[in-house]
Amino acid sequence: MSRRGQLPGASPILIARELCKDYPMHGETVHALRGVSLEIRPGEYVAIAGPSGCGKSTLLQLLGGIDTPTSGTVTLNGAALERLDDRALTRLRLTKVGFVFQRFHLLPVLSAAENVELPMAEAGMARADRQARATELLGYVGLAGRSGHRATQLSGGEMQRVALARALANRPAVILADEPTGELDATTGRGILDLFRQLSLDGVTLVVVTHDERLAAEAGRVVHMLDGRIVSDTA
Amino acid sequence: MNPIRNLFRHPIRTGLAIAGIMVTTAMLLDMVLLSGGIERSFERLLLGRGYNVRVSPKGTLPFDTDATIPGASAIRATILADSAVVAAGPLLGAALYARRPDTLVTLFGYGVDPAAQAIYQLDAGSDLGPADSAGVLLSQPAATLLRSGVGDTVTLQARLDPEAAVAGVERRLVVRGVVHFLYDYTGQLSVAAWLPVIQDLARVRGEDRVSAFVVRIQGDSELAAATERLRAALPALEINSVGDMVARFRERLVYFRQLSYILGTISLGVTVLLVTTLMTITVNERLGEIATLRAIGVSQGSIVRGIMMEGAALTLAGGSLGVLLGVVTAKYLDRILTAFPGLPAAISFFVPEPRSLMIAALVLVLTGILAGAYPALLAARSPIAATLRSDAT
């Protein structure tokens, strides 16, 4: 990892303005987000915490451009997401956002290294370059010796490490993680928390959704949500 | 996104799908071969010795009936007078009998001009000489039954008197060679001799009767015009190029061909359903995975391509095995069908033709790709966030 140091004084890399998100459910409208505004600067490590159903995952999906708000805007790395078509939005996610999911979602038929290479291949990186980068990233997450193993041959913690390496593959502007320790036991989860801390120290911008107070406590900034609103935002 | 590896996530299911595609491909292949095979085979048979026109009694095709043409020598001279005609040979068919010590054997006799004939090829011995009034050629089954080989003498008779049950004419002929007759059915007992010999036996020499003529016209460009000239010169006779005969043959086989097309289309439909069903099941199982791929920036196009490649790989695997199965099945069915009595053994119902096979292969691969397209598009266009939410619960 080559980036180092937080830049809290820099311009926000991610700006959310008055985000609202409504879902139809069983004939009624669920208000998942009710006017959420947020700014995240390069190098910040932000935890979005709150009870289940408070809208934190929905917020993360809107920030990452995998869902569209009912109203409000998201600007990522200077690009207003609502103005982008599907192709441009997909490209933005590929190059500027790294996603980590609770259930890892690795391709089971690919090896750890191939899973990490996938976003780089999609971005058009040469095979030799992406293989070298995958080796570097797997070493970074502590899986140097497991690169040839299929996803199905890895433990939960190892799969989440591979998912993290995959998220870092195209050197994104921000990593968005949704309950990254949700499927892991305490010890394994601890290892992932250590990795996130290391990433933050290396200057990676992190936004982590969690209801795990340990993980929230690791972050430099904690945003608490309740009923679709931000109720506190503490650094 | 490796299509082959993805297919082997569920090896038993994939294996069953490949087996299904293999069977439908074999059926499709056999129907493609069958739909035009017999026509192509018939055309090859007719053109086998380079004679591209047939002359027969008006309203018939050669050997369609027992009708004969009188004045053969004059007609032959008229045919040969056309500048485009390079050869013309008379042909007479007659029922004959060969004497064995204890019985008479029924034979089919061909009267030919050995210098211009289109009905046999020599297997052993020698051909009849010019004006060979003492020689005869036997088919292999006839040679076997008569226990006669090259150099032996056989006695042929014809026109049994129905009351006295004795032959009117009898000829002792020396076997010059053993041949295979191109239009004989399997096991047919046939002989060929110089035309006047058979005319004598059939008692039609006086009227110089023949059943048909085979004519060779030089150059395809001249064929249509020369055929028309022959029709004008011999209006009392039926004159057809091989192309004309194949066209008439095709008309007779129209229902046969339609049946082939219908069965072929059904096979193709079953292939589409098989691949679409399998790909839909596969894609539905992987909706969460596909949504993840979309989330991390994999384009809709890449996902659609990947799934369509899986469909194509499935079809290709099943199709390749299906071709082998189809060829084996075609050979087996051909043996059954060509054993029908009265059908020339040289006719084949299943004849591979590169263009048809290429079209069938192309249609099959396209089918596989397109069958994967629908589930692929559904998957690629499913809402990412909603799918991930649904996958998480």
Interface residues (C-beta under 8 A of the other chain):
Chain A: S57 T58 Q61 G64 I66 D67 D86 R87 T90 R91 L92 R93 L94 T95 V97 G98 F99 F101 Q102 R103 H105 L107 P108 V109 L110 L118 P119 E122 A123 R166 A167 N170
Chain B: M1 N2 R5 N6 F8 R9 G288 E289 T292 L293 R294 A295 I296 G297 V298 S299 Q300 S302 P383 I384 A385 A386 L388 R389 D391 A392
